[in-house]
Structures are given as C-alpha cells and as structure tokens.
Amino acid sequence: MHIEPGVVNGAKMALGYATAGVTLSFGAKVVWEHIKESGIASFIVKSILATIVIFSCFEILPHYPVGISEVHLILGTTIFLIFGIAPAMVGLALGLLIQGIFFAPFDLPQYGINVTTLLASMMLLHFASKKIIPAKLAYKDISYTQLLKMSIIWEGSIVSWVAFWAFYGQGFGAENINNVLAFGSSYMLVVMIEPLIDLALLSLVKAFYKDLDCNILFDKRLNNCRV
C-alpha cells in the first residue's frame, strides 16, 4: 500500500498533505469519542497494541513490491474488530510513521499520501460495518461471509486509493495502467486469506474473553459488553 517514491512528485504532493489532514481530523474526532466512552487508559493500551500489530505487519510479515506499490497483509479488519476504530486509526498512523522514521526514511515524503490511503480505508470500513453487522451482534460472533465483505471493502479501498495516487501522479500511460493492474491483481490473494486469519484471531479472543465484562484490552463491541 506504500506509494513508491517518484510516483507523485512536486506540487502534486500537496494533495496528499491535504487529504491526510482531513483523515487525521476525523481520527481526532473518533479518538475523543472513544476516550469519553471507554476512558484514557483503555484507549492508550489499545492504541499501543494496535500500533504493535500494524508495525509487525509492515516489517515482519512478508511484503512484496508489485508495480507502483507493495503488497502487505495489514489485518485492518482484525485491528478494527478487536480494538475499535479509534485505536485502529492511531495504530495505522503511528505504525506507518515509526516504520518511516526508523526503517524506511525514503517513504517519509509520501507519508501524507500513504496515511490517507490507510485512514480513509479504515473510515470506509467503519461506516460499512454498520451496514454489514447487525447492531446487537457481537464482533466475535460474526460470520466468514461478513468478514469477507469487510475484507473486500478494506482491501478494495486500499487498491482504489493506490490506483488514484498512481494515475494522479503518472497519468494513464500503458505502463502505469499495467503497474496498477498488477498491484490490484496481487491483492486478490490477500482478500481471500485475510478473513481466515481474522476468524482464527477472533476465535482466540473468544476463548480468552468468555465473560460479558468489559476488558481494557478490547473494544466493547467485540463482546457487546456494557459499562
């Protein structure tokens, strides 16, 4: 999901900073709402855990350069379902930033573009989940079909944003179109694998998280707990 250096250049980079500002503003809003609902301690713990998961996806799990970007297994639906929208957005933004500062400084100029891709996709997943998952259904009890729908939305949004940045930066030449198609095709495997990983992780959480009490480690909606 990283746009490679040189795909978007010069004055065009300004759009990435503008879109990043919009998505980060939405992130600040949901963070404030999350803190009011669950408390600052819970938010900090979940955000740290989400950041660790995201950073591990970027640096530890296999990732391959394809066309104008890289194919990653980011587990966006997992962090959303387990930690909630606010910690998920913080984890994505911080995980990407930490990677750029310590391991990939050449990606820092593209931070606005890349964080937009991730956070805008998480925002879309958040809104789509309200339509896919019934209000009274705990996240730990959702089906593979529901997870697959969410994964398609998450991965599809990432691919769409990457394609947008590629066409915005390099136009609609044959080589650029082929690079975008190659990247999009490679992500189809991720779309099929991610729901299986999500189900496995949710099963582990379900085994650990048996009662209805709220837990500082997880989002309240994971088990429909009440405070």
C-alpha positions as CSV (number, residue, x, y, z in Angstrom):
1,M,0.0,0.0,0.0
2,H,3.1,2.3,0.0
3,I,3.2,4.5,-3.0
4,E,6.8,4.2,-4.3
5,P,9.0,7.4,-4.2
6,G,8.7,9.2,-7.5
7,V,5.1,8.2,-8.4
8,V,3.8,11.5,-7.1
9,N,6.2,14.5,-7.4
10,G,6.4,18.2,-6.9
11,A,3.4,20.3,-6.3
12,K,1.1,17.3,-6.6
13,M,2.4,16.2,-3.2
14,A,0.3,18.9,-1.7
15,L,-2.9,17.0,-2.2
16,G,-1.5,14.2,-0.1
17,Y,-1.0,16.5,2.8
18,A,-4.5,18.0,2.4
19,T,-6.2,14.6,2.4
20,A,-4.1,13.5,5.3
21,G,-5.3,16.5,7.2
22,V,-8.9,15.5,6.6
23,T,-8.4,11.9,7.6
24,L,-6.4,12.8,10.7
25,S,-9.1,15.3,11.7
26,F,-11.7,12.5,11.5
27,G,-9.3,10.4,13.5
28,A,-9.0,13.0,16.2
29,K,-12.8,13.1,16.4
30,V,-13.2,9.4,16.9
31,V,-10.3,9.4,19.4
32,W,-12.1,12.0,21.5
33,E,-15.4,10.0,21.4
34,H,-13.6,6.8,22.3
35,I,-11.9,8.4,25.3
36,K,-15.2,9.7,26.6
37,E,-16.8,6.3,26.2
38,S,-14.0,4.0,27.4
39,G,-11.5,6.1,29.2
40,I,-8.0,7.3,28.5
41,A,-6.3,4.2,30.0
42,S,-8.2,1.8,27.7
43,F,-7.6,4.0,24.7
44,I,-3.8,4.1,25.3
45,V,-3.5,0.4,25.9
46,K,-5.5,-0.5,22.7
47,S,-3.6,2.1,20.6
48,I,-0.3,0.7,21.7
49,L,-1.4,-2.9,20.9
50,A,-2.8,-1.7,17.5
51,T,0.5,0.1,16.7
52,I,2.5,-3.1,17.5
53,V,0.3,-5.2,15.3
54,I,0.4,-2.7,12.4
55,F,4.2,-2.2,12.7
56,S,4.6,-6.0,12.7
57,C,2.5,-6.3,9.5
58,F,4.7,-3.7,7.8
59,E,8.1,-5.0,8.9
60,I,7.8,-8.7,10.0
61,L,5.1,-10.3,7.8
62,P,6.1,-10.9,4.1
63,H,5.6,-8.0,1.8
64,Y,6.5,-7.7,-1.9
65,P,6.9,-4.8,-4.3
66,V,4.4,-5.0,-7.2
67,G,4.1,-2.3,-9.7
68,I,3.7,1.1,-8.1
69,S,3.4,-0.1,-4.5
70,E,3.9,-3.1,-2.2
71,V,1.5,-5.9,-1.2
72,H,1.1,-6.2,2.5
73,L,-1.1,-8.3,4.8
74,I,-2.2,-5.4,7.0
75,L,-5.0,-7.1,9.0
76,G,-7.1,-3.9,9.0
77,T,-10.3,-5.8,9.8
78,T,-8.6,-7.5,12.7
79,I,-7.5,-4.3,14.5
80,F,-10.8,-2.7,13.8
81,L,-12.9,-5.5,15.3
82,I,-10.6,-6.2,18.3
83,F,-9.5,-2.7,19.2
84,G,-12.1,-0.4,17.7
85,I,-12.0,2.4,15.1
86,A,-10.0,5.0,17.2
87,P,-7.1,2.7,18.3
88,A,-7.1,1.2,14.8
89,M,-6.6,4.6,13.2
90,V,-3.9,5.6,15.7
91,G,-2.2,2.3,15.2
92,L,-2.1,2.8,11.4
93,A,-0.8,6.3,11.6
94,L,1.8,5.6,14.2
95,G,2.9,2.2,12.7
96,L,3.4,3.9,9.4
97,L,5.3,6.8,10.9
98,I,7.6,4.6,13.0
99,Q,8.4,2.5,10.0
100,G,9.3,5.6,8.0
101,I,11.4,7.2,10.7
102,F,13.5,4.1,11.7
103,F,13.4,1.7,8.7
104,A,12.2,3.5,5.5
105,P,13.1,7.2,5.6
106,F,12.7,7.3,1.9
107,D,8.9,6.8,2.5
108,L,8.5,9.9,4.7
109,P,7.9,12.4,1.9
110,Q,5.0,10.1,0.9
111,Y,3.6,9.9,4.5
112,G,0.6,12.1,3.7
113,I,-0.3,10.0,0.7
114,N,0.2,6.7,2.5
115,V,-1.6,7.6,5.7
116,T,-4.5,8.9,3.6
117,T,-4.7,5.5,1.9
118,L,-4.8,3.7,5.2
119,L,-7.0,6.0,7.3
120,A,-9.6,6.7,4.5
121,S,-9.9,2.9,4.0
122,M,-10.4,2.4,7.8
123,M,-13.0,5.1,7.8
124,L,-14.9,3.4,5.0
125,L,-14.6,0.1,6.8
126,H,-16.0,1.7,9.9
127,F,-19.1,3.1,8.1
128,A,-19.6,-0.1,6.1
129,S,-19.5,-2.3,9.2
130,K,-22.7,-0.6,10.4
131,K,-24.5,-2.0,7.4
132,I,-22.8,-5.4,7.4
133,I,-23.0,-6.3,11.1
134,P,-26.4,-6.1,12.9
135,A,-26.3,-3.6,15.8
136,K,-26.8,-6.3,18.5
137,L,-24.3,-8.8,17.1
138,A,-21.0,-9.0,19.0
139,Y,-18.0,-8.8,16.7
140,K,-16.6,-12.1,18.0
141,D,-19.8,-13.8,16.6
142,I,-19.7,-12.5,13.0
143,S,-19.5,-15.0,10.1
144,Y,-16.9,-15.7,7.5
145,T,-19.2,-14.1,4.9
146,Q,-19.5,-10.9,6.9
147,L,-15.7,-10.9,7.4
148,L,-15.2,-11.4,3.7
149,K,-17.4,-8.5,2.8
150,M,-15.4,-6.3,5.2
151,S,-12.1,-7.6,3.9
152,I,-13.2,-6.8,0.3
153,I,-14.1,-3.3,1.3
154,W,-10.9,-2.7,3.2
155,E,-8.6,-4.1,0.6
156,G,-10.7,-2.7,-2.3
157,S,-10.4,0.7,-0.8
158,I,-6.6,0.4,-0.4
159,V,-6.3,-0.7,-4.0
160,S,-8.6,2.1,-5.2
161,W,-6.5,4.7,-3.3
162,V,-3.3,3.4,-4.6
163,A,-4.7,3.5,-8.2
164,F,-5.9,7.0,-7.6
165,W,-2.4,8.2,-6.5
166,A,-0.7,6.4,-9.3
167,F,-3.0,7.9,-12.0
168,Y,-2.9,11.3,-10.3
169,G,0.9,11.2,-10.3
170,Q,1.8,9.4,-13.5
171,G,-1.2,9.7,-15.8
172,F,-2.9,7.0,-17.9
173,G,0.0,5.7,-19.9
174,A,0.1,2.0,-20.8
175,E,3.0,1.2,-18.4
176,N,1.3,2.9,-15.5
177,I,-2.0,1.1,-16.2
178,N,-0.2,-2.2,-16.3
179,N,1.5,-1.5,-13.0
180,V,-1.8,-0.6,-11.3
181,L,-3.4,-3.7,-12.7
182,A,-0.6,-5.9,-11.5
183,F,-0.8,-4.4,-8.0
184,G,-4.6,-4.8,-7.9
185,S,-4.4,-8.5,-9.1
186,S,-1.8,-9.3,-6.4
187,Y,-4.2,-8.1,-3.7
188,M,-6.8,-10.6,-4.6
189,L,-4.9,-13.3,-2.7
190,V,-4.8,-11.0,0.4
191,V,-8.6,-10.6,0.1
192,M,-9.1,-14.4,0.4
193,I,-6.5,-15.0,3.1
194,E,-7.3,-12.1,5.5
195,P,-10.8,-13.3,6.6
196,L,-9.4,-16.7,7.6
197,I,-6.8,-15.0,9.7
198,D,-9.4,-12.7,11.2
199,L,-11.6,-15.7,12.1
200,A,-8.7,-17.5,13.7
201,L,-7.7,-14.4,15.8
202,L,-11.3,-13.8,16.8
203,S,-11.6,-17.4,17.9
204,L,-8.6,-17.0,20.1
205,V,-10.0,-13.8,21.6
206,K,-13.4,-15.6,22.1
207,A,-11.7,-18.4,24.1
208,F,-9.8,-15.9,26.2
209,Y,-12.7,-13.4,26.6
210,K,-15.6,-15.5,27.9
211,D,-17.5,-13.3,30.2
212,L,-19.5,-10.2,29.5
213,D,-17.4,-7.8,31.5
214,C,-15.6,-5.1,29.7
215,N,-11.9,-5.6,29.2
216,I,-9.3,-2.8,28.8
217,L,-7.6,-4.7,26.0
218,F,-10.5,-5.0,23.7
219,D,-13.2,-2.8,22.1
220,K,-16.5,-3.1,24.0
221,R,-18.4,-4.1,20.8
222,L,-16.2,-7.2,20.5
223,N,-18.4,-8.9,23.1
224,N,-21.2,-6.3,23.4
225,C,-20.2,-5.7,26.9
226,R,-21.7,-2.9,29.0
227,V,-20.3,-0.4,31.5
